[in-house]
């Protein structure tokens, strides 16, 4: 890159976001690693001089406004919306509507806030790429995942709508939809800290995807020639044939 372009990554304090920050930084981008946990961001930024930590809460407009002000005049060319998560595993009739609100605010509305903030910076730079980290859950429903599935379907719709609305502008829009990815926190958060339940999600799966696998899919997508857009890239471990169809080694 003749100009060191800026890549803004939300949810960068752990998992896919942190892995993507490391990979893009190693490929020459100036990475804005944004998340709520400042201590983890500081440790991440200490690994590579191309990573800059920025404390951000995507559910707070004033927090996003602060990031936008910090980036004014900078060559922002990439936004990767990684912030998100699942916060329950309840049947719809037993679910808490407040969890649904939280799930949508972080996964969907937070992404909208970021898109609205970063798109003008890309337009000022002359081109850009918006990447949504969704899920295979945004393409196929499953039981006891109502709040998360609904949010991920909304993200898929958001990406497809945005691509139509930005048509004619030099801004690419990509959805990366991972299946089973084993990270330190996703299932633990979903099961409210119950490590035993979280471990059962991956039980018998010899090689689930890991955060670095998804980061590589993101890197490939954003480093393609600027006329080449990946609309949707769905990735799964070989053991997972569909959301609900996973081969598990006998115990």
N, C-alpha and C positions, 0 to 999 in steps of 0.2 A: 504494500500500500504506500503510495507516494505521500499521502496525508494519513497520519495515524487516526483512524476512525474510532468513534466512540460506540461501544456496545453497552446498552443499559439492560441489566438483568435483575428482575425482582425475585424475591424468594431465594436470594443468593447466600444465605447464611448456612445452608446445609443441602444435602441431597443433590438433585439434578441441577439446581441453580449454582451451587458451589462448584460442582464438577465442570459446568459449562464456563463459568468464570475462569477457572484455571486453563481450560483448553483454548478459549478464545484469546486469553492473554498470551499464551505461548505461541499463538499464531499472529501476534502483532497488533491486536486491538487494544485500545485503552478501555478497560472494562470498568464500568460503574457498577459495583456489587452492592445492591440495595436490599435491605431487609430491616426487620425490627431489632434484631439482637446485635447490638454494637460490638460486644466482646468477640463474638464469632467472626464478624466482618473484619475486625482489626487483625485477628489471627490469619484470616484468609489473605488480606492485603499485604501482610508481612511476607507471604510466600513469593510474591512477584511484584516488581515495581510497576507493571502494567495494570495492576488492580488497585482501584480506588474505592474505599469503603464509603457508603452513604447510608445513614440510618433513615429508614423509610417505612411508613405504614400505609399500605395501599387503600385502607379503609378511611383514611383521613385526607380530605382534599387539601388542607393546609400543608400537610407533609409533602404531598405531590407538588404543590405550588413551590415549596422550598427547593425541591430537586430541579424543577423547571427553571427557576431563577438561576440556580448554580450552573445549568447547562446552556444558558443563553450564549449564542455566538460560537458554540462548540460544534465540531463536525459529527453530530449524532446521526448514525446511519442504521443502527440496529436496536430494536426493542425486543426483549425476550420476556414474555409474561410467564414466569415460573411460580409466582406466589399463588398458593392455593392449598387444597387438602380436603380430606374427608374427616368429618367430626362425629359420625355415628354409624352404626350398622343395624339400624332398627327398621322393622316393618313400618310402612307408612302409617298404619292405624295406631301404632305405639310411639310414633316419633314426636319430637318436640319442635313446634313451628319456629321457635327461636333458633334452633340449630339450622333449620332451613335458611333463615335470614342470614345467619353468620356465614353459611356455606356459599350463598349467592353473593354476599357482599365482598368476600375475599376473592372467590374464584372469578366471578362474572363482573360485578360492578367495579371491583378494583382494576380489572383489566380494561374496562371502558375508560376509567379515569386516566390510566396510563396512556392509552391510545390517544385520547384527546390531548394530553399534555405533550407527547413526544412527536406526533405527526407533524405539527407546524415546524418543529426543529429539523425534521427530515426534509420537509419541503424547502426550508431555507438552505439546507445543505445541497439539495439538488437530486437526492435519491434516498431510498431507505428500504428497510425490511422489517416487518412486524411479524413476530413468531409467537404463536400461542401454544403452550404446552397443555394439551387437553388430556384425553385418555380414550382407550377403546370403549370406556364406559359412556362416551359421548356418541357412540354409534350402535350400541347394543345394550339393552337394559338387563338387569339381574335383580333377583330378590334381595331385600334387606339393604339396598343401596340407594333408596329413592332420592334422598337429598343430594348426594354426590352425583348420581346419574343425571338428574335433572339439571344440575349446574353444568355438567360437562356437555350435555346436549345443547345447552344455551351457549356455551363457548364455541361449539362447532357452528352454530347458527350465526354467532357474532362474527366469526372469521369469514364465513361465506358472504354475509351481507357487506362487510367492510371491503372485501375484494371487489365486489360489484360497484360500491360507491367510490372507490379510489381508482377505478379503471380509467386509463388515460394518463395517470400520473406515474412517475417512476418510483413507485413504492410497491414492493412485493409483500404478499400476505401469505403466511404459511401456518398450517396446523401440524404439529407433531403429536401423534396420538399413541402413547406407549400402553402396552398391556402390563403384565406383571413385572414390576420393578422392585427389587429388594433394596430399600434404603434404611437408614437407622431410625427414622422417625415416622414415616407415613402410617403404617399399620398401628404403631404404638399410640399415636395421637388418636387414630380412629377408635381404638378400643380403650381410650381414656387411661392409658398407662399400663394396661394389663399385658405384660410381656408374653405370657403364655398364650393368650389368644392371638397376639400379633405374630408369634412364631408359627402358629398353625397355618397361617395364610400361605407360607412358603414350604410347609412340611412335605418332604418327599420330592420336591422340585430340585433337581441336582444343579441346574444352571439357570436361575431366573436372570432377567436383565438386571444390570446395576446402573447406578447414576452415570457412570462414565460411558456406557453404551448409548444412552439417550443424548448425552453431550456430543458424542461423535455424530449422531444423526443431525443435531442442530448445526454443528460446525460445517458439515457437508452442505447442508441446505443454504446457509448464509454465505458460503464462500464460492458458490456456483457463479457463473457469469451473470451479470445483472439483468439479462433478458430472459433468464431461465428461472421460472417460478415453480416451486414444489407446492402444489395446492394442499395436499394432505399426505403425510407419511405415517402409516400405521405400522408399528413395530412391536413384536412380541418375542418371548423366548420360544424356542422350538417346541418345548413341552406344552405350550398353551396354543391350542388350535382355535379356540374361541373364548370369549370372556368366561364362560361357565365350563369349558372343556379343557382340563389340565391333567396331563399325565403325571402321576406321582409314583415314585419308586416305592415298592412295598417296604414296610418297616421290618 
